[in-house]
C-alpha cells in the first residue's frame, strides 16, 4: 500500500523546506546563507511539538532536510556544526552532487519492526489453537487465554497467519524495506533503517513510503535558481508525467507561463525526446532482435536499467542503449540554444543519478522533481489562476506524451516498429515495480521471452508513480490521457525532429 498522492504532514514539511530553500536562493545574497539557522524556527515555530515528542527533534530533522535540499551531505549526529556548514558550495550554479543520493535521517527513523510476526490483542483464545499446532518451531504458546509468539524461536514462515480464523496475526515489515525492489534496506546496530548503497538504484520508493519522513534525497533547487538568476538562459525540460501534478488550475495551456514566472527562459516537452527515443529503439529492435540479441528491454527508466545490468550481467547487452528522452531533449535544447542550461523537471529521483553520469553532465545541468518545483512555486507565490494561457504546441506525439504511464513506452515503440516493418510481429511484456521487473528478466533469461520487447518501470503505474510526484496514480493517468489528445501527431514516427536524430546521437 503506497502513500503516493495522499497529502500528509510529511508532504507539508517537505514542501515548506523546498520553499524556504528556493526563497533563500532567489533572495541571495541579500538574504545571507547564515539565515539557514533561522529557517527551522519558521517551519517549526513555538515551543510545543506538533509531530514528534520534542520540538527540538522536529527542528533537528528540518535542518538535515534543508541540507539535503541544498545538495549538502548529512552531518554526523555526534559532531556539533552549524546547519550552514559547507553551504557556500551551493552558491555555485554548476552541478553539485555528492553520493549517496538517497539518505536516511537516522534520528527521524522509527526503527520499525523488520519482518516480524505478531499476534494482536484481538486474539480470541480459541480452543483449536491452529496457530500453535502448525508452528514448525514451537514458537507459539497460550497464556491466560491469549496466544503469544516467542520472537527468538519464530522463523517468520507465516503458517500461523494463514490458519488464524480471526485474521488477528500480522506480519510487520518495514514499509521502506517492503517498497524497495532491490532489497537494499537493512537494519543498523540500533534497529534503524540503513541503505546498502551497493544495491540501491535510487528509485526513491523507500522515500515515498516511509510514514515517518525519515528518508530524503538530495536536490539542486538552490543551484538551479542561481543559474536562473545569472545571465545564462535556463530552459525547463518538462517530463510527460507533469500532466495534472500541480492541480487543476495549472492546465497545459498555462504551463509555459508558470515556468517563466519561476525565471526559466522557456519550456520544452521531454515528450519530444521520447519520440526520438522511440525511433531509436524501434530501429535497434529491428536490427538486433533476434539476430544479435534474443530480446530487447527499453532504456528510459534509469532504475530499471541499472538493476537489469547489475543483476543480470549476461543479459546487459539486451537492454537498449538508446539515449533516454531526458538526454535527447537536453541535447536538442542545447543544439537550438547554444550556451544555455537545461533543467529536467520530472517525477523521478533516479534521473538525478542519471544526470550526474559523466556522459550526461553536459546535456542536462539540473534535475528537479515536481515536489521540489512545488516549493519554488510557493516561494515565488505563483497564482496559477492569474497566469496567461498559450496554445499547447503539437511538437510531440500522443505516444511520446504517453511515455509516463506503464505500457506507454512499449506501445510507442511497437507502433513505430509496425510502421517500419508492417509484417513484423512484436510480442510485448511489461512490468512495473522492480520486484516484477526482476521476475520478468528471470523469465527472459530462461528463454521464455525470446523475440519480445520488454518494458521495465521501477515505479508503480510507471513514471506517474515516481518518488517526486504529487498526485494519486489513477488521477495522473487520466490527466496524461487528456494531454495525449492535444496534438495532431499520433505516433513518434511523425516527429518534426526525426531528421536531426543522427546529430543528437553523436
C-alpha positions as CSV (number, residue, x, y, z in Angstrom):
1,X,0.0,0.0,0.0
2,X,1.6,3.3,-1.1
3,X,1.1,6.8,0.3
4,X,1.7,8.3,-3.1
5,X,-0.8,11.1,-3.7
6,X,-2.1,11.2,-0.2
7,X,-1.4,14.6,1.3
8,X,0.2,14.2,4.7
9,X,2.1,16.3,7.3
10,X,5.3,14.9,5.7
11,X,4.4,16.5,2.4
12,X,3.7,19.8,4.2
13,X,7.1,19.8,5.8
14,X,9.0,18.8,2.6
15,X,7.3,21.5,0.6
16,X,7.9,24.1,3.2
17,X,11.6,23.1,3.3
18,X,11.8,23.3,-0.5
19,X,10.1,26.7,-0.5
20,X,12.4,28.1,2.1
21,X,15.5,26.9,0.2
22,X,14.1,28.3,-3.0
23,X,13.3,31.6,-1.3
24,X,16.8,31.8,0.1
25,X,18.3,31.2,-3.4
26,X,16.0,33.8,-5.0
27,X,16.9,36.4,-2.4
28,X,20.7,35.6,-2.1
29,X,23.0,37.5,-1.4
30,X,20.5,40.0,0.2
31,X,19.4,37.0,2.3
32,X,22.6,35.6,3.7
33,X,23.3,31.9,4.0
34,X,23.5,32.2,7.7
35,X,19.7,32.6,7.6
36,X,19.6,28.8,7.3
37,X,19.9,28.8,11.1
38,X,16.5,30.6,11.4
39,X,14.5,28.6,8.8
40,X,13.8,25.6,11.1
41,X,12.2,28.1,13.6
42,X,10.0,29.4,10.8
43,X,8.9,26.0,9.8
44,X,8.5,24.6,13.3
45,X,7.5,27.7,15.4
46,X,6.8,27.9,19.1
47,X,7.9,25.7,22.0
48,X,5.4,22.8,21.8
49,X,6.0,19.9,19.3
50,X,3.4,19.1,16.7
51,X,4.6,15.9,15.1
52,X,7.1,14.3,17.4
53,X,8.0,14.0,21.1
54,X,10.2,17.1,21.1
55,X,10.2,20.5,19.2
56,X,14.0,20.3,19.3
57,X,13.9,16.9,17.5
58,X,11.5,18.3,14.9
59,X,13.8,21.3,14.2
60,X,16.9,19.0,14.0
61,X,15.2,16.9,11.3
62,X,14.2,20.0,9.4
63,X,17.8,21.1,9.5
64,X,19.0,17.9,7.8
65,X,16.2,18.1,5.3
66,X,17.4,21.6,4.4
67,X,20.9,20.4,3.9
68,X,19.8,17.6,1.6
69,X,17.5,20.0,-0.3
70,X,20.6,22.2,-1.0
71,X,22.6,19.2,-2.1
72,X,24.7,19.1,1.0
73,X,25.6,15.9,2.9
74,X,24.0,14.9,6.2
75,X,26.1,15.8,9.2
76,X,27.4,13.3,11.7
77,X,25.0,13.4,14.7
78,X,27.9,13.0,17.1
79,X,29.6,16.3,15.9
80,X,28.5,19.8,16.5
81,X,28.4,22.0,13.4
82,X,26.2,24.9,12.2
83,X,23.5,23.8,9.7
84,X,25.1,26.2,7.1
85,X,28.4,24.4,7.2
86,X,29.6,24.0,3.6
87,X,26.6,25.9,2.2
88,X,28.9,28.3,0.2
89,X,29.4,25.4,-2.2
90,X,25.7,25.8,-3.2
91,X,26.2,29.3,-4.5
92,X,28.0,27.8,-7.5
93,X,25.4,27.2,-10.2
94,X,27.3,24.2,-11.5
95,X,26.2,20.7,-10.8
96,X,26.7,19.9,-7.1
97,X,26.2,16.2,-6.4
98,X,27.9,14.0,-3.8
99,X,26.7,10.4,-3.4
100,X,24.7,9.0,-1.8
101,X,21.6,10.5,-3.4
102,X,19.0,8.8,-1.1
103,X,19.7,9.3,2.6
104,X,18.2,8.2,5.9
105,X,18.0,10.9,8.7
106,X,18.7,8.4,11.5
107,X,17.1,10.3,14.3
108,X,13.9,10.6,12.3
109,X,13.7,6.8,11.8
110,X,11.1,4.9,13.9
111,X,13.2,1.7,13.9
112,X,10.2,-0.2,12.6
113,X,9.9,-4.0,13.2
114,X,11.7,-5.7,10.4
115,X,9.7,-8.7,9.1
116,X,8.3,-9.9,12.4
117,X,5.1,-11.8,13.1
118,X,2.8,-10.6,15.9
119,X,-0.4,-11.8,17.5
120,X,-2.6,-8.8,18.2
121,X,-4.8,-8.1,21.3
122,X,-7.8,-9.3,19.3
123,X,-6.8,-12.9,19.8
124,X,-9.9,-14.8,20.9
125,X,-8.0,-17.6,22.6
126,X,-9.8,-20.3,20.6
127,X,-10.0,-23.9,21.7
128,X,-8.5,-25.3,18.5
129,X,-5.3,-23.2,18.6
130,X,-4.4,-23.9,15.0
131,X,-1.7,-21.3,15.1
132,X,0.1,-23.3,17.8
133,X,-0.5,-26.6,16.0
134,X,1.0,-25.5,12.7
135,X,4.1,-23.7,14.0
136,X,7.1,-25.8,13.0
137,X,9.4,-24.3,15.7
138,X,7.1,-24.4,18.7
139,X,7.3,-20.6,18.9
140,X,3.6,-20.1,19.9
141,X,2.3,-20.7,23.4
142,X,-1.0,-19.8,25.1
143,X,-1.1,-17.8,28.3
144,X,-4.3,-16.6,30.1
145,X,-6.4,-17.3,27.0
146,X,-4.2,-15.5,24.5
147,X,-1.6,-16.8,22.1
148,X,1.9,-15.4,22.1
149,X,4.9,-15.7,19.8
150,X,8.5,-16.2,21.1
151,X,10.4,-13.9,18.6
152,X,13.6,-15.8,19.3
153,X,12.1,-19.1,18.0
154,X,9.9,-17.6,15.2
155,X,11.2,-18.1,11.7
156,X,8.6,-15.9,10.0
157,X,7.2,-18.7,7.9
158,X,3.7,-17.2,8.1
159,X,1.9,-20.5,8.6
160,X,0.1,-19.2,11.7
161,X,-1.1,-16.2,9.7
162,X,-2.7,-18.4,7.1
163,X,-4.6,-20.6,9.6
164,X,-5.9,-18.0,12.0
165,X,-9.7,-17.9,11.6
166,X,-9.9,-14.4,13.0
167,X,-7.1,-12.8,11.0
168,X,-5.5,-11.3,14.1
169,X,-1.9,-12.5,13.3
170,X,0.1,-9.9,11.4
171,X,3.4,-9.8,9.6
172,X,5.0,-6.4,10.4
173,X,7.5,-5.2,7.8
174,X,9.5,-2.0,7.5
175,X,7.5,0.0,4.9
176,X,10.7,1.2,3.3
177,X,12.1,-2.3,3.0
178,X,8.8,-3.6,1.6
179,X,8.8,-0.9,-1.1
180,X,12.4,-1.5,-2.0
181,X,12.7,-3.8,-5.1
182,X,16.4,-4.1,-4.6
183,X,16.3,-5.5,-1.0
184,X,18.7,-2.6,-0.2
185,X,17.2,-1.7,3.2
186,X,18.8,-3.4,6.2
187,X,19.0,-2.5,9.9
188,X,21.8,-0.8,11.7
189,X,23.1,-1.5,15.2
190,X,20.2,0.4,16.7
191,X,17.5,-1.2,14.7
192,X,17.1,1.8,12.4
193,X,16.8,1.5,8.6
194,X,20.1,1.6,6.7
195,X,20.6,1.6,2.9
196,X,23.1,-0.7,1.3
197,X,24.4,1.8,-1.4
198,X,25.9,-1.1,-3.4
199,X,22.4,-2.4,-4.1
200,X,20.4,0.9,-4.2
201,X,19.4,2.2,-7.7
202,X,17.9,5.5,-6.3
203,X,14.4,4.7,-7.4
204,X,13.2,6.5,-4.3
205,X,10.4,4.1,-3.4
206,X,11.7,3.9,0.2
207,X,11.4,7.7,0.4
208,X,7.9,7.7,-0.9
209,X,6.7,5.0,1.5
210,X,8.4,6.0,4.8
211,X,5.5,7.0,7.2
212,X,7.9,9.0,9.4
213,X,9.5,11.0,6.6
214,X,13.0,9.8,7.6
215,X,14.2,9.3,4.1
216,X,15.1,12.1,1.7
217,X,17.0,12.7,-1.5
218,X,19.4,15.5,-2.4
219,X,18.2,18.3,-4.5
220,X,19.6,21.1,-6.7
221,X,16.9,23.8,-6.0
222,X,19.4,26.4,-4.8
223,X,21.9,25.8,-7.6
224,X,19.2,25.8,-10.4
225,X,17.8,29.1,-9.1
226,X,21.3,30.6,-9.0
227,X,21.7,29.6,-12.7
228,X,18.3,31.1,-13.5
229,X,19.4,34.4,-11.9
230,X,22.6,34.5,-13.8
231,X,23.0,35.8,-17.4
232,X,22.7,32.2,-18.8
233,X,19.3,31.2,-20.1
234,X,17.9,28.2,-18.4
235,X,15.3,26.0,-20.1
236,X,12.8,23.8,-18.3
237,X,12.5,20.3,-19.9
238,X,9.2,19.0,-18.5
239,X,8.6,15.3,-18.4
240,X,5.2,13.9,-19.7
241,X,4.2,12.9,-16.1
242,X,3.8,16.6,-15.3
243,X,0.1,16.4,-16.5
244,X,-2.1,17.4,-13.6
245,X,0.7,17.3,-11.0
246,X,0.1,20.8,-9.8
247,X,-3.6,20.6,-9.6
248,X,-6.5,21.6,-11.9
249,X,-5.6,25.3,-12.2
250,X,-2.2,24.7,-13.8
251,X,-3.5,23.5,-17.2
252,X,-1.3,22.6,-20.1
253,X,-2.1,26.0,-21.6
254,X,-0.6,27.7,-18.6
255,X,2.5,25.6,-18.2
256,X,4.8,27.9,-20.2
257,X,3.7,31.0,-18.2
258,X,4.1,29.1,-14.9
259,X,7.7,28.2,-15.5
260,X,8.5,31.7,-16.9
261,X,7.2,33.0,-13.6
262,X,10.0,31.0,-11.9
263,X,12.6,32.6,-14.1
264,X,13.0,29.9,-16.8
265,X,13.6,31.2,-20.3
266,X,11.1,28.7,-21.8
267,X,9.6,25.2,-21.6
268,X,10.3,22.2,-23.8
269,X,8.4,19.0,-23.6
270,X,10.5,15.9,-22.9
271,X,7.9,14.0,-24.9
272,X,9.8,15.4,-28.0
273,X,12.8,13.4,-26.8
274,X,10.5,10.5,-26.1
275,X,9.6,10.4,-29.8
276,X,13.2,10.4,-30.8
277,X,14.0,7.7,-28.2
278,X,11.1,5.6,-29.7
279,X,12.6,5.9,-33.2
280,X,16.0,4.9,-32.0
281,X,14.7,1.9,-30.0
282,X,12.4,0.7,-32.9
283,X,15.4,0.8,-35.3
284,X,17.6,-1.1,-32.8
285,X,14.9,-3.7,-32.2
286,X,14.5,-4.4,-35.9
287,X,18.3,-4.5,-36.4
288,X,19.2,-6.7,-33.4
289,X,16.3,-8.9,-32.4
290,X,16.7,-11.9,-32.7
291,X,19.9,-11.9,-34.9
292,X,22.2,-10.3,-32.3
293,X,20.2,-10.4,-29.0
294,X,17.2,-12.6,-28.0
295,X,15.1,-9.8,-26.7
296,X,15.3,-6.0,-26.1
297,X,14.5,-4.0,-22.9
298,X,13.6,-0.4,-23.0
299,X,16.1,2.2,-21.9
300,X,14.3,5.2,-20.5
301,X,13.9,4.2,-16.8
302,X,17.3,4.5,-15.2
303,X,16.5,2.5,-12.1
304,X,15.2,-0.4,-14.2
305,X,18.2,-0.2,-16.5
306,X,20.8,-0.2,-13.7
307,X,19.0,-3.0,-11.9
308,X,18.9,-5.1,-15.1
309,X,22.5,-4.6,-15.9
310,X,23.7,-5.1,-12.4
311,X,21.7,-8.3,-11.5
312,X,21.6,-9.8,-15.0
313,X,25.1,-9.1,-16.4
314,X,24.8,-11.7,-19.1
315,X,21.7,-10.0,-20.4
316,X,23.0,-6.5,-20.0
317,X,23.5,-6.2,-23.8
318,X,19.8,-6.8,-24.3
319,X,18.9,-3.5,-22.6
320,X,18.6,-0.8,-25.2
321,X,21.5,1.6,-25.5
322,X,19.2,4.3,-26.9
323,X,19.6,7.7,-25.4
324,X,16.8,8.4,-22.9
325,X,14.2,11.1,-23.6
326,X,15.8,13.4,-21.0
327,X,19.2,13.2,-22.6
328,X,17.8,13.6,-26.2
329,X,15.7,16.6,-25.1
330,X,18.7,18.2,-23.4
331,X,20.8,17.8,-26.5
332,X,18.0,19.2,-28.7
333,X,17.6,22.3,-26.5
334,X,21.4,22.9,-26.4
335,X,21.6,22.5,-30.1
336,X,18.9,25.1,-30.7
337,X,20.1,27.4,-27.9
338,X,23.9,27.2,-27.6
339,X,25.3,28.2,-24.3
340,X,22.1,27.6,-22.3
341,X,21.5,25.4,-19.3
342,X,18.8,22.7,-19.1
343,X,16.8,21.7,-16.0
344,X,14.9,18.4,-16.3
345,X,11.6,18.7,-14.4
346,X,10.2,15.3,-13.6
347,X,8.8,12.7,-11.3
348,X,12.0,10.7,-10.7
349,X,14.8,10.5,-8.1
350,X,16.8,8.2,-10.3
351,X,17.1,10.8,-13.0
352,X,19.3,12.8,-10.6
353,X,21.7,9.9,-10.6
354,X,21.5,9.5,-14.4
355,X,22.2,13.2,-14.9
356,X,25.3,13.0,-12.7
357,X,26.9,10.5,-15.0
358,X,30.0,11.9,-16.8
359,X,28.4,11.1,-20.2
360,X,25.3,13.0,-19.4
361,X,26.5,16.0,-17.4
362,X,27.0,18.2,-20.4
363,X,23.4,17.5,-21.7
364,X,21.4,18.1,-18.5
365,X,22.5,20.6,-15.9
366,X,19.9,20.2,-13.2
367,X,17.2,17.7,-12.2
368,X,14.2,18.8,-10.1
369,X,11.2,16.8,-9.0
370,X,7.6,18.1,-9.2
371,X,7.6,18.2,-5.4
372,X,10.7,20.4,-5.4
373,X,9.2,22.7,-8.1
374,X,6.1,23.0,-6.0
375,X,8.3,24.6,-3.4
376,X,9.6,27.0,-6.0
377,X,6.1,28.0,-6.9
378,X,5.3,28.6,-3.2
379,X,8.5,30.7,-2.8
380,X,7.5,32.9,-5.8
381,X,3.8,32.9,-4.7
382,X,2.8,32.0,-8.3
383,X,-1.0,32.2,-8.6
384,X,-2.0,29.7,-11.4
385,X,-5.4,31.3,-11.8
386,X,-3.8,34.6,-12.9
387,X,-1.4,33.1,-15.5
388,X,-1.6,33.8,-19.2
389,X,-2.9,30.9,-21.4
390,X,-1.0,29.9,-24.5
391,X,-1.8,27.2,-27.1
392,X,-0.1,23.9,-26.4
393,X,2.3,23.2,-29.3
394,X,1.9,20.0,-31.3
395,X,5.7,19.3,-31.2
396,X,5.3,15.9,-29.5
397,X,3.2,12.9,-30.5
398,X,0.4,11.3,-28.4
399,X,2.6,8.3,-28.0
400,X,5.5,10.4,-26.7
401,X,3.3,12.0,-24.1
402,X,2.2,8.6,-23.0
403,X,5.7,7.5,-22.0
404,X,4.9,8.3,-18.4
405,X,2.3,5.6,-17.9
406,X,3.0,1.9,-17.6
407,X,2.9,0.3,-21.0
408,X,3.3,3.7,-22.8
409,X,6.9,3.2,-23.9
410,X,6.3,-0.3,-25.3
411,X,3.2,0.9,-27.0
412,X,5.1,3.8,-28.7
413,X,8.0,1.6,-29.8
414,X,5.7,-1.2,-31.1
415,X,3.7,1.3,-33.2
416,X,6.9,2.6,-34.7
417,X,8.2,-1.0,-35.5
418,X,4.8,-1.7,-37.2
419,X,5.3,1.4,-39.3
420,X,8.8,0.4,-40.3
421,X,8.1,-3.3,-40.8
422,X,4.3,-3.8,-41.2
423,X,4.7,-7.6,-41.4
424,X,6.7,-7.9,-38.2
425,X,5.0,-9.4,-35.1
426,X,6.1,-7.6,-31.9
427,X,5.3,-9.5,-28.7
428,X,5.4,-7.2,-25.7
429,X,5.9,-7.8,-22.0
430,X,5.8,-5.1,-19.4
431,X,6.5,-4.8,-15.6
432,X,6.1,-2.0,-13.1
433,X,8.0,-2.1,-9.8
434,X,11.4,-3.6,-9.5
435,X,10.1,-6.8,-7.9
436,X,8.1,-7.6,-11.0
437,X,10.8,-6.3,-13.3
438,X,13.2,-8.8,-11.8
439,X,10.7,-11.7,-12.4
440,X,10.3,-10.6,-16.0
441,X,14.0,-10.7,-16.5
442,X,14.3,-14.1,-14.9
443,X,11.8,-15.4,-17.5
444,X,13.7,-13.7,-20.2
445,X,17.0,-15.2,-19.0
446,X,15.3,-18.6,-19.1
447,X,14.5,-18.1,-22.8
448,X,10.7,-17.7,-22.4
449,X,10.6,-14.1,-23.8
450,X,12.8,-14.5,-26.9
451,X,11.8,-12.1,-29.6
452,X,10.0,-9.8,-27.1
453,X,10.2,-6.1,-26.5
454,X,10.4,-5.7,-22.7
455,X,9.3,-2.5,-20.9
456,X,10.6,-2.1,-17.3
457,X,9.4,0.7,-15.0
458,X,10.7,0.9,-11.4
459,X,7.7,2.7,-10.1
460,X,4.0,1.6,-9.8
461,X,2.0,2.9,-12.7
462,X,5.2,4.0,-14.4
463,X,6.7,7.4,-14.1
464,X,3.5,8.9,-12.7
465,X,4.2,6.9,-9.6
466,X,7.7,8.3,-9.2
467,X,9.1,9.4,-5.8
468,X,8.8,13.1,-6.7
469,X,5.1,13.1,-7.8
470,X,2.3,14.8,-6.1
471,X,-0.9,13.2,-7.2
472,X,-2.7,9.8,-6.9
473,X,-1.6,7.4,-9.7
474,X,-5.1,6.8,-11.3
475,X,-5.7,10.6,-11.4
476,X,-2.3,11.2,-13.0
477,X,-3.1,8.5,-15.6
478,X,-6.3,10.3,-16.5
479,X,-4.5,13.6,-16.9
480,X,-1.8,12.1,-19.1
481,X,-4.6,10.7,-21.4
482,X,-6.1,14.2,-21.7
483,X,-2.8,15.7,-22.7
484,X,-2.2,12.9,-25.3
485,X,-5.2,14.2,-27.2
486,X,-3.9,17.7,-27.5
487,X,-1.7,17.1,-30.6
488,X,-2.2,16.4,-34.3
489,X,0.6,13.7,-34.2
490,X,-0.5,10.2,-33.1
491,X,2.8,8.4,-33.3
492,X,6.5,9.0,-32.8
493,X,7.4,8.5,-36.5
494,X,5.5,11.7,-37.2
495,X,8.1,13.7,-35.2
496,X,9.1,17.1,-36.5
497,X,12.6,16.4,-35.3
498,X,13.3,12.9,-36.7
499,X,15.7,14.3,-39.3
500,X,18.1,15.6,-36.6
501,X,18.2,12.4,-34.6
502,X,21.6,11.3,-36.1
503,X,23.2,14.6,-35.0
504,X,21.9,14.1,-31.4
505,X,23.2,10.5,-31.2
506,X,26.8,11.6,-31.8
